[in-house]
């Protein structure tokens, strides 16, 4: 898929995020929107997956360690054909399979249940290790939040991945610099993130995570990197694509009201039109 | 052999080696305790399938979860304090919630850890694991049962918590005739006046206590509950109806463990007086295991005394 097509898909993914969260009257739009371009790239370009066969044992794996941004993953999976886009309207509703956080037992395309921060990377490491031990060539991708990496378990997992030289593992840190209580550097700074992962034995690539050229180059570099896992530090804008949500910690876990929803969809509609 | 003294952690290590010979997808994870958990036996036999995660139990459980999604059957091993205590939320959210095929092998449960003292004596693990929906909780009493339990856990698809001890205990089951079935209690001794329902290490001591009671003219039935969840409700209710006096014995807090499980069932299905014998809402302490079991009244004498006091 070329850059323009990816950009168009990302607009659709963002529409699905805003629509799902609006329908749910709850959820996490900010971090879903910041990572929307990464979600789009992974599922429409990078990963070896088949919506018709979501449990294929040779598929690439994805773990959303920052599981609260499930609306981003769900919208991407729906747009990719794993389940109907209309189902995004049931997000977080009683009885819906689209749970507030990813549920691998009920959602096609979800490789791991997640949401309790800090745990997803360990499970991704387990998947990558399993590939090495069974001689399979699938790759495992894990998206972490920059606030999430305050959890100590992330560094337990990083130490193990570096120690085991898991070059079939790519960790992406969505570095939008905001968490619930404020900016990550003010709450409890994880910086320098790149140097930390490097110290744990990772090949580190820092990019603009809302630029498909840079995303494309980073994943190509990760694939070419042998003998060590890769960490992509993706500098992003929280709430990216919806003007009033951008760079606002308040939009971490809040749904737009009807008026805000209309404005957001109008903006995304115009962004889509501009790409045609 | 009957009467042999073997710690169930040794049984765990031995069973893993035996199963490892038959099943290539069995992997063992450890957190720098292979010597103590006895998974070192597996490491020596199958070094490529033993994964030492270092001192990072939370990560170990997550790795096990991830590996299970790719078809491996991981046995994640540590002391009960760290497997069930430290990593509780990882077991709950990364293993229990997605119903993954991960086995938690927890050794050094209870006060019989001995000299290491209270920080390492986990009397709360059964309570913790029992609350996780879908979790199977097994606490074998001797070598025969422990090895059978490990095999049964491998053959069962789903999350399973296995509890083992550090102290050598006598073999009370005859390997030639013993059949292990998850969720099935075992009547070890018939009796008509009261029932002792025990699990794990104090099962053999409960049998001795029953003999002491017999000398006093009291006929005590002894039931071994190796699977605390799912609990064999039928055998518990039948015992309550038959003898009307229930005593539970466990090397675990009297809060949340076997005693609670039995009391919950009987409160709903056959209200009966239940006396819970176990660690009485206190921390353990340092000392030789046998002295501690005596001090905390979990040896035969202590069980006998507590039963008599409650009659």
Interface residues (C-beta under 8 A of the other chain):
Chain A: X57 X61 X63 X103 X104 X105 X111 X112 X113 X115 X116 X118 X119 X120 X121 X122 X123 X124 X125 X126 X127 X128 X129 X130 X131 X133 X134 X136 X152 X153 X156 X157 X159 X160 X163
Chain B: X27 X48 X49 X51 X53 X54 X56 X58 X59 X60 X61 X62 X63 X64 X65 X66 X67 X68 X69 X70 X71 X72 X74 X89 X90 X93 X94 X97 X98 X99
